[in-house]
Amino acid sequence: MRIVLVGPPGAGKGTQAAYLAKNLSIPHISTGDLFRANISQGTDLGKRARSFMDAGQLVPDEVTIGMAKDRMAQPDAEKGFLLDGFPRNVGQAEALDAMLREEGLALDAVLDLEVPEDEVVKRIAGRRICRNDSAHVFHVTYNPPKSEGVCDECGGELYQRDDDSEETVRTRLEVYHTQTEPIIDHYRAQGLVVTISALGKVTEVTARAMDALKKSEG
């Protein structure tokens, strides 16, 4: 299957992408991984991306699109892929449509993970990270430490990242609504959108997504 995964920040896209890709035996292609791989390998696209990032500028769509095109052309993506973070806007979606048409291919589904805005804020703004080890992550509601502000694993101080503040989260949501959400309408016009609730346990959401994808195939 060829799938695009969309949803607001805090919807659990990365977690669900990993589970779904494994269950469907297709590669999980995330924008973050594309950038890291191209930059670390010193590709022409990676160098271009790095120059914009070092200057504090947004990487142009054409660079991101080029990276995605190269990755989708690799052998492991021949029978399908799951795109996470790409396309990020309608321009990128149109470029993806054109790329697939050139190869005589098409998307099978666009999986839209739906989460109420207040829940997104609660999920992200409630995160607390250990200063000693960023892999130690807690949540004031869903996974609280035994002692407030103290890491259960190493006793380190827990803190809230600037990116996780409520103000920042609401700004990120506004960017999502303005730039990324319109791709849902773009794909809905093609009859590709499958919307599911991303509330509940990770396994429940995965099962819901797999069931919805199977129905969309039928």
Secondary structure, DSSP 4 states (H G I P E B T S, - for coil): -EEEEE--TTS-HHHHHHHHHHHHT--EEEHHHHHHHHHHHT-HHHHHHHHHHHTT-PPPHHHHHHHHHHHHTSGGGTT-EEEES---SHHHHHHHHHHHHHTT----EEEEEE--HHHHHHHHHTEEEESS-TT-EEETTTB--SBTTB-TTT-PBEE--GGGSHHHHHHHHHHIIIIITHHHHHHHTTT-EEEEE--S-HHHHHHHHHHHHHHHH-
